[in-house]
Amino acid sequence: MAKANPYGPQGWTPARIDDLTGKTYVITGANAGAGYEAAKIFLSKGASIVMLNRSTDKSEAAIEALKSEVGKDADVRCIKMDLADLGSVRTAAERVNAEVPQIDAFIQNAAIEQVATQQFTKDGFESQLGTNHYGHFLLTSLIFDHLVESKARIVIVGSGGHKMGLKRIQLEDMNFDNNYNPHVTYCHSKFAQMMFAYDLERRVKAANLPVSVHVCHPGAARTTLSKDEANKMTKFLFTLLSPLAQSAERGAWPEVLCATEDNLKESAYYGPTKRGEMVGPIGECNLEESVLDAEQAGKLWELSKAETGVRWPLPGYNPDSTEIGP
Ligand SMILES: NC(=O)c1ccc[n+]([C@@H]2O[C@H](COP(=O)([O-])OP(=O)(O)OC[C@H]3O[C@@H](n4cnc5c(N)ncnc54)[C@H](OP(=O)(O)O)[C@@H]3O)[C@@H](O)[C@H]2O)c1
């Protein structure tokens, strides 16, 4: 059932944002698509942007384009980072901690999707899970103390795909060695990102830390997602459905909302609310309940720590106790 839109019938729009001078937003994958459009909105309101992108050439082109659209004094720069290479994520995290004094929101926007055949990241993870979830998990853990000091928001860009795949974490075969499917495996990676997000939200609340976690999705947006890696059928379907989708700019609004709007709800999921939550006014969307499963989330958390080799001393949330769990 559609939820009442707290931002009125037209939904949330960037017109609600005041001046953002003095604020800094760190965005992964901001050289294209929704991340680029989000950067443009923040810059147009006076904020500073640090993009974490994998391609130097594309980042230089994006910075040039942003300055030409927003103004030559726009404060935007890039720290190089490839989420599919944990070594690169570690180096980028060190630079963020050293070079970005204040982070108002850290937006986990970058992703790959619909990779036609089973591929692996540099560290041997199925490529979509490795890039979208493990890369962001490691990055978040390594800059977490800095996010706490900054009283930052953590924004995780999910997907309606979390309702379409397995709707659980395939702990017994995280690389999909036995049942690889481009769409299901992408949905699994977005489910993992969102399950991690809600787990992190519970943990920071239990630990009474001054950070908040928010989850959104862009709906169906005309971006560059699926451009290279997808198989021919997926590309054909995306081209066919493209006129039904919304612009990349509107696809960026939910992540900008999560980074700036006051009084966001807990365990919520923001995005377009019409036509199967693919387009339309931005408000609160419906979640697949299994993504809130705290027990499974705890297993994903421990596995993600082991796979990425981080110590993240943020205790688990124990729903049966007022104490913080192990
Ligand atoms: N578009 C939709 O309809 C839709 C629907 C549901 C959810 N989403 C979600 O929305 C978010 C934004 O996607 P989008 O549609 O804007 O896609 P996009 O246009 O393809 O942009 C994705 C961004 O992620 C970057 N990226 C990919 N792999 C990376 C890596 N290994 N390391 C660092 N950056 C990497 C890309 O960089 P390169 O330019 O170098 O590739 C690009 O900047 C994603 O989380 C996606 O899952 C999108």
The ligand as a MOL file (V3000), in Angstrom:
LIG
                    3D

  0  0  0     0  0            999 V3000
M  V30 BEGIN CTAB
M  V30 COUNTS 48 52 0 0 0
M  V30 BEGIN ATOM
M  V30 1 N 19.5400 3.6680 -12.9280 0
M  V30 2 C 18.5740 2.9510 -12.3500 0
M  V30 3 O 17.4800 2.7900 -12.9080 0
M  V30 4 C 18.8290 2.3270 -11.0100 0
M  V30 5 C 17.8210 1.5190 -10.4560 0
M  V30 6 C 18.0000 1.0080 -9.1800 0
M  V30 7 C 19.1440 1.3100 -8.4620 0
M  V30 8 N 20.1320 2.0650 -9.0370 0 CHG=1
M  V30 9 C 21.3050 2.3630 -8.2160 0
M  V30 10 O 21.6250 3.7470 -8.3410 0
M  V30 11 C 23.0320 3.9510 -8.1120 0
M  V30 12 C 23.5920 4.8490 -9.1810 0
M  V30 13 O 23.5370 4.1470 -10.3980 0
M  V30 14 P 23.3770 4.8610 -11.8060 0
M  V30 15 O 22.1250 4.3570 -12.3780 0
M  V30 16 O 23.6180 6.3040 -11.6950 0 CHG=-1
M  V30 17 O 24.5680 4.1330 -12.5980 0
M  V30 18 P 25.7820 4.6970 -13.5060 0
M  V30 19 O 25.3230 5.8020 -14.3820 0
M  V30 20 O 26.3870 3.4980 -14.1790 0
M  V30 21 O 26.7960 5.2260 -12.4350 0
M  V30 22 C 27.4650 4.3230 -11.6010 0
M  V30 23 C 28.7080 4.9590 -11.0620 0
M  V30 24 O 29.4080 3.9460 -10.3040 0
M  V30 25 C 30.7720 3.9500 -10.7190 0
M  V30 26 N 31.4300 2.6610 -10.4940 0
M  V30 27 C 31.1460 1.4790 -11.0630 0
M  V30 28 N 32.0370 0.5530 -10.6580 0
M  V30 29 C 32.8970 1.1720 -9.8140 0
M  V30 30 C 34.0400 0.7520 -9.0920 0
M  V30 31 N 34.5150 -0.4920 -9.1710 0
M  V30 32 N 34.6810 1.6490 -8.3030 0
M  V30 33 C 34.2430 2.9360 -8.2240 0
M  V30 34 N 33.1740 3.4000 -8.9130 0
M  V30 35 C 32.5150 2.5250 -9.7100 0
M  V30 36 C 30.7010 4.2950 -12.1960 0
M  V30 37 O 31.9780 4.6580 -12.6550 0
M  V30 38 P 32.4250 4.4010 -14.1980 0
M  V30 39 O 31.8660 5.5600 -14.9600 0
M  V30 40 O 33.9040 4.3730 -14.1230 0
M  V30 41 O 31.8300 3.1080 -14.6250 0
M  V30 42 C 29.6910 5.4210 -12.1670 0
M  V30 43 O 30.2860 6.6160 -11.7610 0
M  V30 44 C 23.6330 2.5440 -8.0410 0
M  V30 45 O 23.8430 2.1970 -6.6890 0
M  V30 46 C 22.5670 1.6420 -8.6640 0
M  V30 47 O 22.6150 0.3180 -8.1580 0
M  V30 48 C 19.9970 2.5770 -10.2980 0
M  V30 END ATOM
M  V30 BEGIN BOND
M  V30 1 1 1 2
M  V30 2 2 2 3
M  V30 3 1 2 4
M  V30 4 1 4 5
M  V30 5 2 4 48
M  V30 6 2 5 6
M  V30 7 1 6 7
M  V30 8 2 7 8
M  V30 9 1 8 9
M  V30 10 1 8 48
M  V30 11 1 9 10
M  V30 12 1 9 46
M  V30 13 1 10 11
M  V30 14 1 11 12
M  V30 15 1 11 44
M  V30 16 1 12 13
M  V30 17 1 13 14
M  V30 18 2 14 15
M  V30 19 1 14 16
M  V30 20 1 14 17
M  V30 21 1 17 18
M  V30 22 2 18 19
M  V30 23 1 18 20
M  V30 24 1 18 21
M  V30 25 1 21 22
M  V30 26 1 22 23
M  V30 27 1 23 24
M  V30 28 1 23 42
M  V30 29 1 24 25
M  V30 30 1 25 26
M  V30 31 1 25 36
M  V30 32 1 26 27
M  V30 33 1 26 35
M  V30 34 2 27 28
M  V30 35 1 28 29
M  V30 36 1 29 30
M  V30 37 2 29 35
M  V30 38 1 30 31
M  V30 39 2 30 32
M  V30 40 1 32 33
M  V30 41 2 33 34
M  V30 42 1 34 35
M  V30 43 1 36 37
M  V30 44 1 36 42
M  V30 45 1 37 38
M  V30 46 2 38 39
M  V30 47 1 38 40
M  V30 48 1 38 41
M  V30 49 1 42 43
M  V30 50 1 44 45
M  V30 51 1 44 46
M  V30 52 1 46 47
M  V30 END BOND
M  V30 END CTAB
M  END
